[in-house]
Amino acid sequence: MRKFVSLGSLTLLGAALSMSSGARRGVRTGTYDLRDLQNVTNQTVIQFGLEDVQGAVQAELAVHNTQVNDMVGTLVSAAPSRIVADASGLMLDGEMREVDEYGRVATQKTGAPDQIGIPMRRYQFGVGFTGDFLSRATPAQVAIATYNAESADRRKTIQLVRNTLFNPFNTSFYDFLRDNMELKTKGLYNADGTTPPLGPNAETFDGTHNHYMGFTAFNPAALDALILNVAEHTNNAKIEVDLNVAQEAAVRAFPNFTPAVDPNVIVSVNQQVTVQRLNTGRQNNRMIGIYNGAEIWIKSWIFPNYGLAVDTNAPVKPIARREPVGEDSIIGQPGLRMVGTIVTFPLQSEYWGREAGYGVRNRGAAAVAQFNSGTPGVYADPTNGGLA
């Protein structure tokens, strides 16, 4: 499944639950999922069985968290700690010097890559499953509330990943969930004085190198420049360009654009098309063709008149996600979960919660562009400082 898919109802992959609480219903065994609970409207949660409802919800959340991890997998990898080295590397400017037969060259020191901070924030979705509520609510109401929480979690995840990429500013984050340490977060290369490493053919860059690009129009030259801005940093790039549907008609008209074709269409031997066929059932998240060696995708979460290029072959993804694991396990638990006053019985919960943070880790593995800038070379932040 590709990232940022509009996910429908999630079915359970397992979790056979014993219906030991079902004496009043007769002894039954089987597997409940939320779709089963949605059909139960003539019993309260207490009558149906608290343990059965809780088991179905917990299993559903486990599947949801797996789906969210898969959804962002092309762009995101786990952060090993809250402070990480810039995975794009450092400028290696050592020089081979000629010496005579008695020569011994002076030592040349190699520096270390910049350090980047990854934030951690807390997000909640309030439900207020009190004892009084559960004594009157039906399993169907619990199922709908769970779907609502999962939908909110997916939307927030998409927003955080998108804003991490499109926000061009370096900031300071105080790690309030732990010890209030100041962490320096960074964007992609943004002309902040950082010198990228040499390119694969000894291309050199300087501290003004910028992966936030501004163009006055969306045309082949702009798209070529966006692709090159990522590809020039590696000799093994596989570039994917993500565009909003507002740019779809224009990119299809570009010279050298090779379309993906509906699988129901018979293609002429004289027509050039991609091997991968067009997904006609998912128009807001699909590959529509190839341009200049890059896959062109239409994504509903991309800002109109903006584009993203990412190297999907990069050994380290452009974004790192920090979760409550390892040294951060004191903060909470990874993934979306029910949080209740009674720890051993989370169904009686006050809210669903997640602790997570996203930050750029590989500054050279992606680039973004604005295609309607009022001034050539000037990029306007569409995230409003990460708040959009």
Secondary structure, 3 states (H helix, E strand, C coil): CCCCCCCCCCCCCCCCEECCCCCCCCCCEECCCHHHHHCCCCCCHHHHCHHHHHHHHHHHHHHHHHHHHHHCCCCEEECCCCEEECCCCCCCCCCCCCCCCCCCCCCCCCCCCCEEECCCEEEEEECCCCHHHHHHCCHHHHHHHHHHHHHHHHHHHHHHHHHHHHCCCCEEEECCCCCCCEEEECCCCECCCCCCCCCCCCCCCCCCCECEEECCCCCHHHHHHHHHHHHCCCCCCCEEEEECHHHHHHHHCCCCEEECCCCCCCCCCCCCCCCCCCCCCCCCEEEEEEECCEEEEEECCCCCCEEEEEECCCCCCCEEEECCCHHHCCCCCCCCEEEECCCCCCCCEEEEEEEEEEEECCCCCEEEEECCCCCCCCCCCCCCCCCC
